[in-house]
Amino acid sequence: MNIKVVQSGQGLLSVMINNQFSDWKIANRSGVWNLYKAETDLKWDHNLAAVIHKPDQLNKLIAEFIESAE
């Protein structure tokens, strides 16, 4: 799974999977960055702030979570 995170708005990032936009988003709420799937109850309560500016680590963590969640 090839993951790429792109900015889509103020405090909102979109997750691309295999070069396609997905329903997965990362939102910043009061300095906490959380991954969630739009219009579902799927979310990861882990704060991604420590890796939000480290694309390789961020992409790896996201891929691992998405693979386990779906």
C-alpha positions, 0 to 999 in steps of 0.5 A: 500500500502506497500512502501519501498525505497532502494538505487539503485545508487549514488543519486538515490533511487528506490521505492518498492510497496508491495515488487515489484520494481516499476517505481517510483524513487527518485533522488537527483539533487543538494541537492533536492530529488524529486519523479518521475515515470520513462518514464512518466511526473508524478513527485512531485516537493516537496523536500523530503530532510527533510524526506529522512532519516526518513523512516516511514515519507518518506514512508507515504508521498510517498504512499499518493502521489502515491495513489493520482497520479495513 
